[in-house]
Amino acid sequence: MRKRVPFLDLSSIHRDLEDELVAAFRETMRTCRFIGGPMVEDFEKNFAGFCDTKHCIGVGSGTDALRFSLMASGVNPGDTVITVPNTFIATTEAISQAGAIVDFVDIDEQTYNMDPAKLAAYFETKCHIDNPTGRAVSARTGSQVAAVLPVHIYGQMADMDSIMDIADKYNAIVIEDACQAHGAEYFSAKTTRWRRAGSVGISAAFSFYPGKNLGACGEAGAVTTDNEEIARKIRMLRDHGQMKKYHHEMEGYNGRLDSVQAGILNIKLRRLSGWNEKRRRHAAYYRGLSGQTDGLVLPYEPPWSKAVYHLYIVRAPDRNGLQEYLARHGIETGLHYPLPLHLQKAYSAMGYKAGDFNVAEKASAQVLSLLMYPAITSEQQDYVIGTVKEFLSERRSVA
Ligand SMILES: Cc1ncc(COP(=O)(O)O)c(C=O)c1O
């Protein structure tokens, strides 16, 4: 029988935890506290502890978390927010939905994260300084750059010291898109300590979409921050602008975290560090692919980073050929992402064209995501590694 190696397998985790997860659901049925309540508060306390922040505010999704972070942290309608083209569209949707204007800087070729040198160049060459505020005004959008939104892509943090320094210089805030980076760490030379994803920027957004390192059994997200006022505003934004029932300080949203998901997340949070360690071990095992010629590029983890490998990305010149070959051998893979945001139809009005963000474009043509989740076995990894090597040597002999 032909082998089938799935790209993602969520079933084994849920089989192992089934009794505990069902008990959380039963508890909710018993108390009928479906939205908010002790389970949500408990999770918020625990996740803030995990991220090393003062506050965590549970919300409906990662997209809510990003949108509320932007709105509560001081980004106003019409402001410009800078992010990267190599991300999931939710990052830029949230910026637009907060009423702000998206612009991009390119990524670093080794880490696929925001390139601080490109960010500095954006401020230096594509903006002028507005004297009263000291803020940069983008020539492209015509508005003040209020925020920089780095995305800790694939589970590895962006170079936060550099990004924070550049943003500070222009009075812009930094909000982290940590939706793929639960538990990732960054060694900050500035503060001489390891910092957790979610604890460096003024606020940060997490997604608990089921396939994430910490995933709910449905939709869920959270914002982390040390800032009391931001936390307070987000608590209002997620709940129709109210702190007290039917007393609305502002218009808000229905963006609350429900109790069943919070109960489930609490149970899984206890395992998250162990699961992340397994992902790191699997990533080390994939090093068996190294030593290949033919331009196969494995993930790069700088000395200042402890990545949690939400995704395991390799780069291959004949990416499509490799993906097809693996598929023929029953190995599922993914593409994150096949088309950078500046070339998406949704953003055609921005007027960007091919060649504008070379590194992101090259990445989108070459990246391939190999399976990565705690439950993968060494047999599965051996099979993937062997099949990739087979493809490369067949190609070599044809050449
Ligand atoms: C980088 C990034 N940002 C934002 C999101 C949005 O999260 P959600 O799907 O929970 O709204 C995701 C989720 O896939 C993501 O990967």
The ligand as an SDF file (V2000), in Angstrom:
LIG
                    3D

 16 16  0  0  0  0  0  0  0  0999 V2000
    0.6680   35.6820   10.5040 C   0  0  0  0  0  0  0  0  0  0  0  0
   -0.8030   35.5880   10.8210 C   0  0  0  0  0  0  0  0  0  0  0  0
   -1.4670   36.7180   11.1410 N   0  0  0  0  0  0  0  0  0  0  0  0
   -2.7710   36.6920   11.4380 C   0  0  0  0  0  0  0  0  0  0  0  0
   -3.4970   35.5160   11.4230 C   0  0  0  0  0  0  0  0  0  0  0  0
   -4.9730   35.5730   11.6900 C   0  0  0  0  0  0  0  0  0  0  0  0
   -5.4000   34.7280   12.6950 O   0  0  0  0  0  0  0  0  0  0  0  0
   -6.9130   34.1510   12.7100 P   0  0  0  0  0  0  0  0  0  0  0  0
   -7.0120   33.1760   11.5850 O   0  0  0  0  0  0  0  0  0  0  0  0
   -7.0310   33.5210   14.0550 O   0  0  0  0  0  0  0  0  0  0  0  0
   -7.8170   35.3090   12.5450 O   0  0  0  0  0  0  0  0  0  0  0  0
   -2.8470   34.3310   11.1040 C   0  0  0  0  0  0  0  0  0  0  0  0
   -3.6050   33.0730   11.0850 C   0  0  0  0  0  0  0  0  0  0  0  0
   -3.5760   32.2540   10.2560 O   0  0  0  0  0  0  0  0  0  0  0  0
   -1.4650   34.3660   10.7710 C   0  0  0  0  0  0  0  0  0  0  0  0
   -0.8140   33.2560   10.4370 O   0  0  0  0  0  0  0  0  0  0  0  0
  1  2  1  0
  2  3  1  0
  2 15  2  0
  3  4  2  0
  4  5  1  0
  5  6  1  0
  5 12  2  0
  6  7  1  0
  7  8  1  0
  8  9  2  0
  8 10  1  0
  8 11  1  0
 12 13  1  0
 12 15  1  0
 13 14  2  0
 15 16  1  0
M  END
$$$$
